[in-house]
Every structure is written in C-alpha cells, then in structure tokens.
Amino acid sequence: MEDLKIVIADDDASSRTILRHFICQFPHYHVVAETASGEELLRLVLQEQPDIVLVDISMPGLDGMEAVKICKQLLPSVQVIFITGYDEFAVEAFEVSATDYIVKPIERTRLFYALEKARKLIDMAKQCAAPAKQPNKRLGIRSKNAIVLLPMEDILFVEKESRKTVIHTVNEQYETTETLNEIEKELDDDFFKTHRSYIINLKKVVKITQVGETYLAHFLNSEKVAYISKLKFHEVQRKIFDMNR
C-alpha cells in the first residue's frame, strides 16, 4: 500500500498540531506541508500535488471553502476533508465534492475514518481510470509544409488570427490554414469554443479574470491567455466544475 501525501490548512496552530500528531500514528499517511492561509494552500497544492488536503473553513483572507474550489481546478483528483468548528457549512462542503466534514474537537477515530474514506475513493478512481487508459489522442494539422501531430493534452487553446489558425501549447505555437471550425470537429470533449475566435482546453485553465465586458482564461505554467465571451462565461464555469466532480 503506497503512502498518501497530506497538506494541512488551518489558521489555528493547536489544531494543526493535533492533526499532525494523529496522522503520525496512522500508517501510510504522510503530512508533506502545512499552512495557516487559503492563499498559501493554493501554492502548496501546485507544489506538493497532495492526495488529500485537510482544510479549515474559517481562515483570514481567502477562506477554506473558496480555496478548495480553486484547488479542485488546479488538482481535480485531490480529496478534501474539511476540519471546522462549525457545522452549518456541511451542505456547501459536499456541493464542492468534499470527501468528508469533521467538526472540532478532532477525534482520532473520526479522523482515521475520514482518511480511509479518502483512500478508498482514490483507489476507486485509479481502478476506473486503468481500463479506460488509451494512447494519447493527437490532433493532426497541416503547418507550413509538414503534418504536425500534437498530443491534445499539450494544447492550451486554439486561436483564430485573420486567415490563419494558431494552436498554442506552453512553449510553442503552430500555424495552419485550417479553419477554427474544422479543428473544433477533431478535438475531444475537453475543449470548448469560448469565443468566436477561441477554443480552450478546459482542463488546462487555472484562473479566469474579468477585463471589461470579457473574461481571460489563464493556464498553468504559461503567460498566454485566451478570451471567453460574456455570453459563454457561465457555461465555461459550469463545465469546469462538472469536469472536476
């Protein structure tokens, strides 16, 4: 049985100490980092790629609930266990697909039950993914005098520029005379036309910001941005959350 990595986010130092103390007694669970803020949790999720996060809801600045919503976009597979002094957030917690919800004071047996529940969900996800695993899908395009086969998982977005179409990855861009509509037919369900000139890989979006009447999609490890029209914003938001459930 492999060890699972855990990140703790709680602004109460005594709660973090108790959680760390209990987890040290459980085999195959390892605390890799801890923080007292929601903002720092986001950085740790990207850096550590934990299997499980233990999150307090009431934290200064970015609270635990909002931080978890962003974490789920950054790392959809992460299992979330809320640790809180209040029980009125339980419904909202499960709306963001939380694994469990523990009300303080923290009990050793209750924590172990929640961690084991998270492990079972992780194991189930791996079992479901294994049979469906296929070779990476590729997009074939005519670029200059060559045929380029791009793994779809590497594509951030596709952009229409005048009479040409540009496919963007983190480090490269490829120009083709094929139309946006022609390319859209070849892409899989992870892609969505967010604007008359853009098709975005929704799995690569880590942040959306508003600029005037339109929105910008930001991508992990890239300074490139793509446009989302005002009319498509809510549908994009819904699709991203549905993909992460």
N, C-alpha and C positions, 0 to 999 in steps of 0.2 A: 504494500500500500504506500503510495507516494505522499510526501508531506505537502500540506496545503499552506499557501502564504496568506498571512492576515495583516491588514492595516487597521489600526485603531484611530478613530477621530472623536475626541471628547475634550471639551474645554475644562473639565474637572479632573485635576491630576490624580485625586484619590480613586476615581472610577477607572482611570487608565491603569493604575497600579493593581487594582483588584482584578481587572480583566487579564492583564499580563500574568499575574500570579496564578490564576485559574488555568489559563491556556498552557502554561508551562507544565502543568500536571497532566495534560491530555497528550497522548502520543499522536504523532503525525499532523500536528498543527504548529505553525511557527510564526510568531509576530516579527515581521520584517521592518515595520516602521510605525510610528505613532505621531499624532499631531493634535493641536488644540483648536484648529480652524478649518472651516469648509474650503477656503481658498487653497490651503496647503494640501488638503486631501486630494484635490484635482491633480496637483503636480505629482504627488506620491503614486496615484493610480497609474499615471502615464509612466513614471519611472520604474515602479516596482512590479507592475502588472499582477496585482494580487488575485488570489482566487476568491477571497472573502474580505469584505470591509465591515467593521463594527462601528456604527455611526450614531452619535448623539444628535437628536433633532435640534435642541436649543443651544446654538452656538452663536457668538457675536459675529457680525458681518454676514457672510453667506451661511445661512443655516443648513442643518444636515439634510433636510428634505430637498432643497434646491440643489445642493451639492450632489446628492445622489442622482438626481435627474440628469445632470451633466455627466457624471461618472458613467452612467448607463450608455450615454452616447459615445464616450471615449473608449469604454471597455464593456461591450454588451454582455459578455459572459460572467462578469463579476457578480457574486452572490452578496446581497445586502442584508445585514441584520441590524435593526435599529435598537439602540440601547437608550432609554429615555426615562425621565422621572414622571412623565405624563402619559395617560392612555387615550387622550382624545384624538391623537393623530393616527390611530390604528388603521382606519379606513383609507386615509390618504397614503399610508405606507404601502398597503397592498395594491393600491392603484399604480404605484411605480414598481410593481413586481418585487417587493421585498420578500426575502426568504422567511424572515421571522421578525417579531417585535417583542422585545423584552422590557418590562417596566422595572425600574430600580426599586428597591435594592437588588443587586445582582446576586443570584443564587448559582452555585457551582453546577448543580444538576441541570438547571434550566438552560444555562449557557451551553453545556455539553450537548443537550438535546438539539438546540438550535444549530450548532456547528455540524452535528451529524446529519441533520436535515439538509444543510447546505451541501455537504459531501455527497449525499445521495443524488441531489439534483445535478451536481457537477458530473457524477458518474453516468447518470441517465443521458445527459446532453452529449457526452463523449460516445456512448453506445449508439445513440440515434444518428450521430454525425458520421460514424465509421462506415456503415454500409452505403451511405449516400455519397461518400467521397469520390469525386471524379477528377480526371485530369483538368488542369486549369483551362477554363474557356478562353478563347482568344478572338480578338477582333482583327479581321484581315482588311487592310486598306491599301489603296494604291497611293504611294507617296513618291513623288518625282518619277524616277524610272524603276522603282522597286516595289515589291509587295512586302509590306511590313505586317507581322503577326504579333499583336500586342496582347499580353495577358490582361483580361478585363479587370482583374483585381488591382492592376497597376494604374488604371486610368482614374484620374481625379474628375475631369469633366471634358466635355466636347463643346467647342465654341464655333459659331458661325462668324467669319470675318469677311465681309464683302462677298466675293465669288468663291472663296475657299472655305474649307472647314479645318479647324485645328483641334487635334486631340492632345490633351495635356496630361502628363504624368508628373511626378515630383520633380524629376531632374531634366525632363525632355519635353519637346512638343513636336508633333508630326503634322504636316500639312497635306491635305488631299483635296481633289476636286469633287469628291463625292459629297452629296448634299447632306444636310443635317437629318432630313427625314430618312434618307437611305441608310445612314449609320444607325439611327434610332431603331430600325427594324432588326438590326443584327445584335443589339445589346440585350443583356439579360434583365431580370426584374429588379436588380439593384439600382438601375439607372432610371431617371425620371426627368422629363422635359420641364424645367422650372421657369423658362423664359423663352420667348420666340427665338432667341439666339443661343440658348444654353441647354445642355443635357448634363446632369450631375450624377456622379456615383454617390448615392445617399449614404453608403457605408463608410465613406471617407470624410464626411462632414463632421467637424468637431465643434463648430460655433457658427451662429448666424447673427449678424448685426444689421441694424437698420440704418439706411442712409437716405434721408428724404422720403420719397414715396416708394422706394425699392429696398431690397434686402441683399446682403452679401453673404455667401457661403464661404467659410474658411476651412482649410484642410490641414490634417496633421502633417508636420514636418515640411510645410510649404508656405510661402508667402503669396502664392497665387490665390485669387478669389474669383468666384463665379456669381452671376446675378440670379436672383429669384424675384419674380414679379410679385406685386402686391396681391394679385388675384390667386397666385399659386402658393403663397406663404403658408396658410393654414393646412393645406393638403400636404405640403412638404413636411411640416411639423408632425402631422398625424402619421405619415408613412414612416418617418424616422423612429418615432416611439413604438409603432407597431413592429418594426423590424427588431427592436431591442427587447420585446416582451418574451 
